[in-house]
Amino acid sequence: MIGSYPTKKHPEDDLCKLHHKICKLFCLNCAEGICSACMDIGEHDLHQVSNLAVVYSEKLSVVKSKLVQAEKYHNGLRSGTASAYERNLRLLEKEEAFHRKEIEAIAKEADLQVSQMTRIRKAKLKQQLELTMECDQILVDMQSKVEQLSANEFLQQSKGIAQKCDKLIATPDDVSLESVDDIECQLIPPYKFQQFVYPAFLKTKTNAIYDFVMKSAHGVEWKLTITKSAVVQIKPIPTDSQILQYRHILVVVMPHRDYTKEIRHTFVLDGKAATFDLVKTVQIADEGFCNYLGDLVMKIGIRPHNLLIEKQLLVHQYTQKKDACTSLQKRLQSITDEYDYKHLVMNFNPKLTNLQKGVFLYSYRIRDDEARQWCLSVKLKSNGVVGAYIELLKGSPVNCSYFIELKHRNPLKQLLNTTKCRYYNMNGRKSAAWGWEMIAWEDLSKDAGFHPAGMLHFRFGVRPLPVINVVA
């Protein structure tokens, strides 16, 4: 009951450690149980003191209430978690089924595309093949018929026989070997074939090596090494070794005057550089694969294994180019920082309309450690060119490094001129000036990137060089 002293398994825990009496009070300030003797000696004067049993019951009630709430929450959470896991599982299975259906649809579409590309050609070839076989049978029949007919029967049928002979002579009117390399598929990238000639192949020594360079799809560069040993071998190596992690297909075709002897090999390039056997060297010589000059002609094509590999390759190339651009930007920034660090730098932003022929526009002055005073002057010259000059207005002669930059919204179009050393000496004049003709007025006025809001943005810097005394 609230207000009664709670029963403890270890009553000694409620004994005052100082006076060894039962703690019936609780100091809220010190957060500890105390006895009546503690109160008598005045250790807890001005502290908030309450009945220990009451405080215990109140605190215990609050904690038990929270435990009940926590139990309800976690019971609900467990059931909700199981429901959430089940829902996520169903969603995953549904999404998997959707993607598989999409893949199946894409494969069907690609299959249909290939079928459409080849159907007409196959029908034509089958028709020609059937016609050839029909002609073969007619020829056999005619030869047999001519041998078996009597003179009278032959003369009576000679006109029809002659017509059939003319038909046999006229069919087929042209026979050629068709290429199949033009067949494309949405899921399989096309080959990019190139023809290579191994000059004087028959005359080269055994173990001779001949190198070619070719580019496959998306500008991937390959070095192809052909080795003439007992077997002709080819070793393709990409200039970028990381390309090997993306599976490619290599096709090597060795044409022959007799198309039935043509050699065609397909190899998988997967993960590491490899050497592939093409054909025995003696076969090339014996079967006449070389032309009359002894050259060996080959047609070679390389492509990514499939559309997914091609996508990975493109991502790799994009990342490489992005990293290269980032590196270049950092390099350009370091160059800019170098000029900003070593030079006394100032910006000058005159209005475009203030540029008038023969009139100088002057920036504020820069003062160096030797109290020299420098400024930038800009002028539209009589020849229609805008000139910019670093002027020494006050101070002793000095060698100086300086730069002048005309900014543009497009950083690639910014104009920057620099010099490492130029001698400045006023010689009693009002100033000494060096600089450049920056840009033609016509080009400047037409390109709004140089004058956003009608303002030109120059940046310039000077760096007086220390005098080096050489002691003989």
Disulfide bonds with the S-S distance in Angstrom:
none
